[in-house]
Amino acid sequence: MDPGYLSEEERKSLGIKPYPRNLFEALKELEKSSFFRNVFGDELIDEYVKMKMHDWNEYMMYVTDWELEKYGDIF
C-alpha cells in the first residue's frame, strides 16, 4: 500500500507520520528520539543537535534569490 494514495486521516489512523520538512524539524525529532539517544548517548546527540542548530540559524539568516526577486521591490 502506497501511503501517497491515502488520505491524511487514513495515514494518521495507520500511524504513518510524514518525514520532517526541514533540518529544524528533523533536529527536534532527533532530540526526542530514545532510540538514537540509547545508541549514541545523550552527550553526542545534544552536541550534534547544538552544532546543526547553529547551521540552521545561519541558513535562516540567508536571503535567497527567490526572496529578493519576490519581495525586493516591497522594501
C-alpha positions as CSV (number, residue, x, y, z in Angstrom):
1,M,0.0,0.0,0.0
2,D,1.5,3.4,-1.1
3,P,0.9,6.0,1.7
4,G,0.9,8.6,-1.0
5,Y,-2.6,7.4,-2.1
6,L,-4.0,7.5,1.4
7,S,-5.9,10.4,2.9
8,E,-4.3,12.3,5.8
9,E,-6.9,10.6,8.1
10,E,-6.0,7.2,6.8
11,R,-2.3,7.8,7.3
12,K,-2.9,9.1,10.8
13,S,-5.0,6.0,11.7
14,L,-2.2,3.7,10.5
15,G,0.4,5.6,12.5
16,I,2.2,6.9,9.3
17,K,3.9,10.1,10.0
18,P,5.4,12.4,7.4
19,Y,9.2,13.0,7.2
20,P,10.4,16.2,8.7
21,R,10.1,19.1,6.2
22,N,13.4,20.7,7.1
23,L,16.5,20.5,9.2
24,F,14.8,22.2,12.2
25,E,12.0,19.7,12.3
26,A,14.5,16.8,11.9
27,L,16.6,18.0,14.8
28,K,13.5,18.4,17.0
29,E,12.6,14.7,16.3
30,L,16.2,13.6,16.9
31,E,16.2,15.4,20.3
32,K,13.1,13.3,21.3
33,S,14.4,10.0,19.9
34,S,15.1,7.5,22.7
35,F,16.4,5.1,20.0
36,F,19.2,7.4,18.9
37,R,19.9,8.5,22.5
38,N,20.3,4.9,23.5
39,V,22.6,4.1,20.5
40,F,24.8,7.2,20.6
41,G,24.3,8.6,24.1
42,D,22.8,11.9,25.3
43,E,26.0,13.8,25.1
44,L,26.7,13.1,21.4
45,I,23.1,13.8,20.4
46,D,22.9,17.0,22.4
47,E,26.2,18.3,20.9
48,Y,25.2,17.2,17.4
49,V,21.9,19.0,17.7
50,K,23.6,22.1,19.0
51,M,26.0,22.1,16.1
52,K,23.3,21.6,13.5
53,M,21.0,24.2,15.1
54,H,23.9,26.7,14.6
55,D,23.8,25.7,10.9
56,W,20.1,26.1,10.7
57,N,20.2,29.5,12.3
58,E,22.8,30.7,9.8
59,Y,20.8,29.3,6.9
60,M,17.7,31.2,8.2
61,M,19.6,34.4,8.0
62,Y,20.4,33.9,4.3
63,V,18.2,35.7,1.8
64,T,17.6,33.6,-1.3
65,D,17.4,34.9,-4.9
66,W,13.8,33.9,-4.9
67,E,13.1,36.1,-1.9
68,L,14.9,39.0,-3.3
69,E,13.0,38.7,-6.6
70,K,9.6,38.3,-4.9
71,Y,9.9,40.8,-2.1
72,G,12.8,43.1,-3.2
73,D,10.6,45.8,-4.6
74,I,8.5,46.0,-1.5
75,F,11.4,47.2,0.6
